[in-house]
Amino acid sequence: MADKLVREAIWWSLALAILLWLTFTERLPLSSIGVRRPTWKSVAFAVLAAIAVTAVMVIEFAVIIPLLHLSREAIIAKQQEILRTPYWYRVLLVLRAAVVEEIIYRGYMIEKIRQLTGSAALAVLVSITVFAFAHLRGWGPAHLLATGASGAILSLLYISRRDLPSNILAHFLTDAAAFLTR
């Protein structure tokens, strides 16, 4: 368990480093990556996005994986590994995934790539690709489609609203459904 906690601490440290870099080196407000006060619309869009991401996961398991004759073993093994951890750790894991991954892959990455290239489409494409491949380790290649589609939904939510709390909540709800309801 100590190794898992160290890994979580490293992820949180990375997010903190990005936020510190943004505010003290780039001298930009947190609002430049979509950090703002959540509204009822933030919650509504988060719930809709979470439903869409969950639907993608269901379609992946029920249709796409069988249709392509892909193995679900790595996905099931990883999910079971997580479900065997203590509940408090799963809460920490889901919270970290939601907060840290949205800061890194949506807020910061999309804004910086868009700023450097002038292209929101390229920023979204890079974000989706990096997010999907970041989940390859442990989850296996069959899960790339689902994480790519999930990354697309979350990236489009971010691009359309620039509301990072909405993204964080959508990500949290999706992962909570998978890891905190069992």
Backbone torsions as a table, in degrees:
resi	resn	phi	psi	omega
1	MET	NA	-31.9	-179.2
2	ALA	-59.9	-39.5	179.5
3	ASP	-64.9	-36.8	178.1
4	LYS	-66.3	-41.0	179.3
5	LEU	-67.7	-36.4	176.5
6	VAL	-64.1	-43.1	178.6
7	ARG	-60.9	-42.6	177.7
8	GLU	-63.3	-42.2	179.4
9	ALA	-62.4	-37.1	178.3
10	ILE	-64.4	-43.7	178.5
11	TRP	-61.8	-46.4	179.0
12	TRP	-62.0	-39.0	178.6
13	SER	-63.8	-38.3	177.4
14	LEU	-62.6	-44.9	178.7
15	ALA	-62.7	-43.7	178.2
16	LEU	-61.7	-42.0	178.6
17	ALA	-60.9	-41.1	177.9
18	ILE	-62.9	-45.1	-179.8
19	LEU	-64.6	-40.2	177.5
20	LEU	-66.5	-42.6	177.3
21	TRP	-58.6	-46.8	-178.6
22	LEU	-59.3	-47.9	-174.0
23	THR	-81.1	-38.4	-174.1
24	PHE	-97.7	-31.7	179.5
25	THR	-92.0	-50.4	179.6
26	GLU	-81.2	-15.7	179.9
27	ARG	55.8	43.4	177.7
28	LEU	-111.7	148.3	177.0
29	PRO	-74.5	158.2	177.5
30	LEU	-61.0	-24.2	177.2
31	SER	-63.2	-18.9	178.8
32	SER	-68.1	-16.2	174.3
33	ILE	-116.0	23.5	172.5
34	GLY	87.1	10.1	177.1
35	VAL	-78.7	119.0	179.4
36	ARG	-155.6	171.1	179.6
37	ARG	-67.4	126.0	178.9
38	PRO	-66.4	148.1	176.3
39	THR	-121.9	178.9	176.9
40	TRP	-63.7	-29.8	176.9
41	LYS	-67.5	-35.5	176.2
42	SER	-57.3	-46.6	-179.4
43	VAL	-66.3	-44.8	-178.9
44	ALA	-62.1	-46.7	179.0
45	PHE	-66.7	-35.4	177.2
46	ALA	-62.5	-44.4	179.4
47	VAL	-63.6	-44.2	178.2
48	LEU	-61.7	-42.7	178.7
49	ALA	-65.7	-40.3	178.6
50	ALA	-63.2	-39.7	176.9
51	ILE	-63.1	-42.8	179.4
52	ALA	-64.0	-44.6	179.3
53	VAL	-63.9	-42.7	178.7
54	THR	-62.6	-40.1	177.4
55	ALA	-61.9	-39.7	177.5
56	VAL	-60.8	-42.5	179.7
57	MET	-64.5	-41.1	178.2
58	VAL	-63.2	-45.6	179.1
59	ILE	-62.9	-38.3	178.1
60	GLU	-57.5	-51.1	-176.1
61	PHE	-72.7	-38.7	-174.1
62	ALA	-83.5	-29.8	-172.5
63	VAL	-121.6	-57.9	-169.1
64	ILE	-66.7	-50.6	-178.5
65	ILE	-60.8	-48.4	177.0
66	PRO	-63.3	-39.7	-178.9
67	LEU	-61.7	-39.7	-179.3
68	LEU	-90.9	2.3	-179.9
69	HIS	55.4	42.0	178.0
70	LEU	-91.7	156.2	179.6
71	SER	-86.7	134.4	176.5
72	ARG	-92.4	-2.8	-171.0
73	GLU	-56.1	-46.2	-178.5
74	ALA	-63.9	-40.1	-179.8
75	ILE	-65.1	-47.5	-179.5
76	ILE	-64.1	-42.1	179.9
77	ALA	-62.0	-43.4	-180.0
78	LYS	-66.1	-42.7	178.7
79	GLN	-62.9	-43.1	178.9
80	GLN	-64.7	-38.7	177.7
81	GLU	-59.8	-44.0	179.1
82	ILE	-67.6	-42.7	-178.7
83	LEU	-66.4	-20.3	177.1
84	ARG	-81.1	-10.0	179.3
85	THR	-80.1	161.2	178.9
86	PRO	-60.4	150.8	-177.0
87	TYR	-58.2	-41.7	-179.0
88	TRP	-60.2	-37.1	178.5
89	TYR	-68.5	-39.3	178.9
90	ARG	-63.8	-38.2	175.9
91	VAL	-61.2	-46.1	178.0
92	LEU	-60.3	-43.3	-179.7
93	LEU	-62.6	-47.3	-179.6
94	VAL	-65.8	-41.9	178.4
95	LEU	-63.8	-44.6	178.6
96	ARG	-62.8	-45.6	-179.8
97	ALA	-58.3	-45.1	-178.0
98	ALA	-65.0	-52.2	-174.7
99	VAL	-72.3	-55.1	-172.7
100	VAL	-68.6	-46.1	-178.2
101	GLU	-65.7	-35.2	178.2
102	GLU	-71.2	-37.1	175.3
103	ILE	-62.1	-48.4	-175.0
104	ILE	-72.4	-58.0	-169.1
105	TYR	-82.0	-27.5	179.9
106	ARG	-104.9	-70.5	-173.7
107	GLY	-54.6	-62.9	-173.5
108	TYR	-74.4	-50.6	-174.6
109	MET	-61.8	-48.9	-178.8
110	ILE	-62.5	-45.0	-178.2
111	GLU	-65.6	-41.2	-178.2
112	LYS	-69.6	-42.4	179.5
113	ILE	-67.4	-40.4	177.4
114	ARG	-63.1	-41.1	179.1
115	GLN	-64.4	-42.5	-177.2
116	LEU	-74.2	-35.5	-173.7
117	THR	-107.1	-20.0	-175.1
118	GLY	77.2	7.9	-176.0
119	SER	-118.4	113.2	175.1
120	ALA	-68.5	-36.3	-179.7
121	ALA	-62.5	-44.9	178.4
122	LEU	-64.6	-40.9	179.1
123	ALA	-60.1	-43.8	178.6
124	VAL	-65.8	-44.8	-179.3
125	LEU	-60.7	-44.7	178.3
126	VAL	-64.3	-44.3	179.6
127	SER	-58.6	-47.4	-180.0
128	ILE	-60.7	-46.5	-176.9
129	THR	-64.4	-48.1	-179.0
130	VAL	-65.3	-41.6	178.1
131	PHE	-60.8	-46.5	-178.7
132	ALA	-63.0	-47.9	-177.4
133	PHE	-71.4	-23.6	174.7
134	ALA	-65.8	-23.6	179.9
135	HIS	-94.3	0.0	-178.3
136	LEU	-64.4	-45.1	-178.6
137	ARG	-63.6	122.5	178.0
138	GLY	91.7	-34.3	-176.8
139	TRP	-93.9	-25.0	178.2
140	GLY	87.6	163.0	-175.3
141	PRO	-66.0	-26.5	-179.7
142	ALA	-63.8	-23.0	-177.6
143	HIS	-86.5	-7.8	-179.5
144	LEU	-59.7	-39.9	-179.6
145	LEU	-61.8	-45.5	-178.5
146	ALA	-68.2	-43.2	179.8
147	THR	-70.0	-33.7	175.2
148	GLY	-64.0	-45.2	178.4
149	ALA	-65.9	-41.1	177.1
150	SER	-62.6	-43.7	176.8
151	GLY	-60.3	-36.7	178.1
152	ALA	-65.3	-45.4	179.8
153	ILE	-62.2	-46.4	-178.8
154	LEU	-67.8	-35.3	177.8
155	SER	-68.2	-41.5	178.0
156	LEU	-66.1	-37.6	174.9
157	LEU	-60.0	-45.4	-179.3
158	TYR	-64.1	-49.5	-178.0
159	ILE	-59.9	-39.3	-176.7
160	SER	-75.3	-27.7	-173.6
161	ARG	-120.2	-22.9	-173.2
162	ARG	47.5	48.9	-175.1
163	ASP	-127.8	85.2	-175.3
164	LEU	-59.7	-37.4	176.2
165	PRO	-58.8	-34.6	176.5
166	SER	-63.2	-44.2	177.3
167	ASN	-63.0	-43.7	-178.8
168	ILE	-61.6	-45.2	179.8
169	LEU	-64.6	-42.5	178.8
170	ALA	-60.7	-45.2	179.6
171	HIS	-64.1	-43.0	179.4
172	PHE	-61.4	-47.5	-178.5
173	LEU	-61.1	-41.4	179.7
174	THR	-62.6	-51.0	-178.9
175	ASP	-69.8	-34.3	178.1
176	ALA	-62.6	-39.1	178.5
177	ALA	-60.6	-34.7	-178.4
178	ALA	-83.1	-33.1	-169.0
179	PHE	-120.6	-11.0	-176.9
180	LEU	-114.5	-5.6	-178.4
181	THR	-96.9	4.2	-177.2
182	ARG	-118.5	NA	NA
